[in-house]
Amino acid sequence: MAAMQPRFLSSFVGERSLHPSQQPLRQLFRYQPDAYVGNKVIHKCHDLPRDYKWRKHVVMQLSRTLSSLTNLLFNKRNLEEIPNNRRKPLRPGKLSPPRPVPAHIPRPPYVNSQALPGIASGPEVHDERGIESMRASGRLAAHVLEYAGTLVKPGVKTDEIDEAVHQMIIDNGAYPSPLGYGGFPKSVCTSANECICHGIPDSRPLQDGDIINIDVTVYLNGYHGDTSATFFCGDVDDKAKKLVEVTKECLYKAISICGPGVEYKKIGRTIHDHADKYRYGVVHQFVGHGVGRVFHADPVILHCRNNDGGRMMLNQTFTIEPMLTMGSCNPIMWDDNWTVVTEDGSLSAQFEHTILITQEGVEILTQC
């Protein structure tokens, strides 16, 4: 699951100087009180389009100029290429109650607290026992994600995917990490079409031609395994398929350069360089993160070009989870304070793995 640069931490990032803080991640983002329609600033609710009433702009308090430049050079050109389509914009559906977890299954410390935990200071570096525990949680997350992908069909509700994922996780003696994280009400994130990340499973049935990211994190024997992938629902058009294909390539290209002593910033440069070849936007505000005994820890892994310091350490675990967009990479957050969609309604795709830094380079922990 992304962390905000800073907010959910796996997909969530905000003001760069704050990320090691123990402040709740929500404080690392600023919510824009005004709204924008095109280039016009709208100050009052009655001036907004009807479908704008439940949307908020998420503003990263750094890189505003960089974000605008990226849009100018790359994203705007893609906008001109987005064909008129009949895909309906996402709308919030009805939520079922949170699903119960048997009492004997250990819970992460944040469960039952509505407060968002801060990003834990310090990297997740493991001894041999910890590495084996990370392998076990990663394997389970990978198998759950693989199973979830088989459920993606027209007419299937995202809440039904949540139900199946939840059951598989607890049947294996694990806890679904998103459930209760900062008040998140479900056991998995389901982000369809223009949803960048942190979509809440609900009553909306999947449509033929949708793309959907499913983000699975499990807490097994005290360790989190975190992974996601974007799946095709029915007959998906070639442009959407290409976005998904390039996003997956970005992840694996970034993983391939990892190893002891490698600078974290090379991840962002590798992803951004590849995305630029296809004029896709790279979301800056949501990031990868350390993961292990805690859900979200240092380091913050930026998926865009950056000058952050720091180098990878032997036996360290963290996620890489790039989010690419066909148009604008500026995010808007719904009033549920979780669901993040693209500003212009263009498609977004994401892939994620938890990785381990080894003597030989890197091991992907979340693959079957």
N, C-alpha and C positions, 0 to 999 in steps of 0.2 A: 504494500500500500504506500502510495507516495507521501512524502512529507511536504508541507507547504514551506517554501523558502521564505520563509519558514514556512502550512498548517497540517495536514494529516501526516505528516512527515514522510511518507514514502513517495508521495506525490506532492508533498507540501514544502515551499521556500519563500522568504520575504526579505527583510532588510538584512544585508549580509553581515553586518557587524553584530547582530543579535543572535545568530544561530547557535552559539555554544551555551546560551543562557538557559536557566531553568524556568524562565517565564513561560506561561502557557503559550502554545504556538499561535493561538488566535491573536495574541498581542503583536506577533511579528508581521501581521498583515494590517493594512489600512483599508477600510471599506469606504469607497467613494460615496459621499452622501448625494451628489448630483448624478444624473444619468446622461447618457449621450445617445442621440439618434443621428447617425451620420456624423457630421462634424459639429452639430448643434448641441449645446449644453442645455439640458432640461432640468429646471430647478424644482418644479412642482409636480406632484403625482398626476394632477388632472391634465397636464400637458403631455403625458406619456401615452404611447400606443397601448391599446388594451392588453396586449400580451407582455407588456413590460413591467407589470405591477409587482411581480415576484422576483425581479432580477436585481443583482447588485454587481457593480464593477469591483473586481479585485485588482488592487494596484500594488505592484511591487515598488517599494520606495527607493529603489536604486535602478539603474539601467533604464530609466524612462526614455532617455535619448537613444540608447542602444536599441530598445524595443521599437521605437518609432522608425529608426533607420532600417532595421531589419524588415519592418512592414513595407517601407518605401521600396527597398531594393528587391525584395523577394515576394512577400505575401500579397502585395497589391497586384502584382502581375498574375499570381495564381487566381485571385478573385475574378479577374477578367475571363479566366478559362473555366470557371465553375459553370456547368451547364444548368439551364433551368430544369428543375426536376420536380417531381410530384411528392417528394418526401415531406411529410408533415413535421413541423418543428416538435421537439420533445416538450411534453407537459407533465407536471407531477401527477402521478396516479395515486391510488389508495394504498395505504400501508397496512399490512397485517401486524399483529403484536409481535414483539421480539420472541424468538423461539427459546424454549427452556434448555438448559444444559444440566445434565445429571450432577448431583452434589459431589460425587466422588472425583470428578474431573477437576484438576487444579486450575485456578483462575490466575490471569496476570494481575499484578498489583493494582492496575488502574480501574479494574472492573468495579462497578457500583459507584464510581465517582463521575460526576458530570463534567469535571474540569479536564481540559486537554493537558496531558503531560507535556513538559518541555522536552527538548532534545537532550538526551543524557550526555553529559560531558565525557570525553574520552572514547577511544575506539573500542570496538568489540574484537579483542584478541584472545584466542583460545588455546588451552592445553589439549592434549590428545583426547581426553574425555569430552571436552567441550566440542571439539571438532566432530567426533562421532555423533554427539547429540545434534549438532547442526546438520549433519548429513541426514539423520533420521527425520528431523522436522522438514528439511528441504525436500526429501523424497516423498513424504506424505503430501506436502503442498502441491508438488508436481502431479501426483496421481489424482488428487482432487481436482486440479485445474483441467487435466486431461478428460476426466469424467464430465466435468461441467461443460466442456466444449461439445460433447456429444449431445447435449440437451438443447443446443441452439438450433431452433427450427421455427419457421413462421407459426404464429399462434401461441407459442409458449410464453408464459408470463415470466418476467424477471423474478417475481416472488417465488415462482415454482423452482427456479434455479437456486435461489437462496435456500429453499427448503431442502432440496436434494444435497446441496453442498454442506449445509449444517448437519444433516443426518450422517453423511459420510465422515465428517470430521469427528463428531462425538462417538461414532461407532468405533473409531480407531483410538479412542481414549485421549483425544486432543480437544483443545478449546479454540473456537473460531476467533482469532485475534481482533478483528474489527468490532465484534459485538461488545458494546459498552465502552468503546474507546472514545472518550470525550463526548459520550452520549450517542454515538452512532448506533442506530437501532437494528441493524441487520448483521448477518454473518459473513457477507461477501459484498464487494462493490461490483455493480454492473453498469457500465458506461457505454451507452449506445450512440452511434452517429456523431452528433456535435458535442456530446458530453466528453470532456477532456479526462476527467477522473472523478472518483468518489460518488458515482451514481448510486442511489439507494434503490434496491429492488422493490418493485411495487406491482400494481395490477396491470401495468401496460403490457400488452402482448407484443412480441417481436413481429416485425413486418418483413415480408419478402424484400430482399435488397438491403436490409440493415447490416451494419457492422457493429460488433459489441465487444468491448473489453471486459473481461472477467478477472478480477483481482482477488486472489486467494492468499490469506495468511493464516497459518496454524500455530498454536502454542502447544508444543509437545515436550513433556518432561523438562519444562522450564526454559525452552528455547523456541524462538520464532523462526519460521520459514516463510518467505514472502515471494510471490511470483504472480505474473499476469500475462495474458495474451489476448490478442484481438481475433475474433472469429467471424466468419461469414455466415449470414442467415439467408438461405435460399439463393436466389440468382442476384449476385452482386455485380455492379457495373465495373468496367475495366479501370476507371479512374480511382474508384475506391480500393480496388484490389492492389493497384500500384502504390497507393499511400500506405497500405498495410504492409506490403512487401518491403518497401524502403524503410519503414519504421523498424521492422524486424532486423533488416540488414544493419541499421544504425546500432542496435543493441549488440549484435555479435561482433561488429567491427570494434566497438568500444571494449568489449570483453577481451578481444584478442590482443590488445595492447597492455593489458594489466599484468602486474608482477611486482615483486618486492622492489621498493625504491622508486617506482614509477610515480610521476607527479599526477595528482588527481585531475588537474586541469586538462590533461591530455584526453581525458574521457569526453569532456565537453567539446573540445576542438574536433575530435574525431567524428562525433555525432553531427555537429553543426556543419562541418565540411561536406559530409555525405548528403545531408538534407538539402544543403544549398544547391547541389547539382540538379535537384529536381524542383527547386523553388518552393520547398515546403517550409512552413513556419516551425520553429522550435520553441516550445513553451518554456519560459524561464522560471515561472513562479512556483513550480512543483518539482521536487528533486528526489534523487536517490539518497540513501542514508545508511549509516551503520545499523546492523540488525544482529540480534543474538539473544542474550538474556533479557534485553529490553527491545521493545518494538522499534523505537527510533533513537538512534545515537549518532554521535559524531563518527565519521565526517559527513558533512552535507556534500552530496555529489551533484554538481551542476551539469546539465546536459547541453549547455550553450557555451560559447567561447567565454573564457574568464581568466583572471589572473590570480585566482586563489592559490595560496601556498599549500604545502603538505604533500607527503609521499605515502604510498601504500606500504603496509607492514606485513611481514610474514605471519601467517595464521590469523589474519584479519578477515572479518566478514562484513560485507555491505551489499547494497542493492544498486543496480543500474536500471533505470526505467524511463527511457526517453518517450516523450509525448510529441508527436508531429501533427501539424494541421495543414489542410489543403488551402486554407485562406488565412485569416487573421489569427495570430497566436495570442491575442489579448483575451483573458478569461473573464467570465461573468459568473458570479455565484448566486444561486437561488436562495430564497429565504429560509430554506432548511439548513443553511450554513454548511452544507457539504457539497451538493451537486454543483459542478463547475462545467460551464459550457463555453463554446467559442463565441466571441462577440458578434460575428457575422453569420452564425449558424452553419459554418462550413464543417466538413468532417474532420474528426480527430482520431488518431490511432495510438496505441501504446503497447509496448512489450517490456517485461521485467524478469530479471533473474536475481537470486541471491548468489553471490560468488565468494569463494575462499581464496585468499592469496597464498600460494605454495612456493616451494623452492623452484619448481619447474615453471612457474608463472601463475596460472589460475585454474581453479576447479569450479565448474558450475554445479551448485548444490541442488538446484530446483529443476532438474530434468529427469525424465523417466528412464 
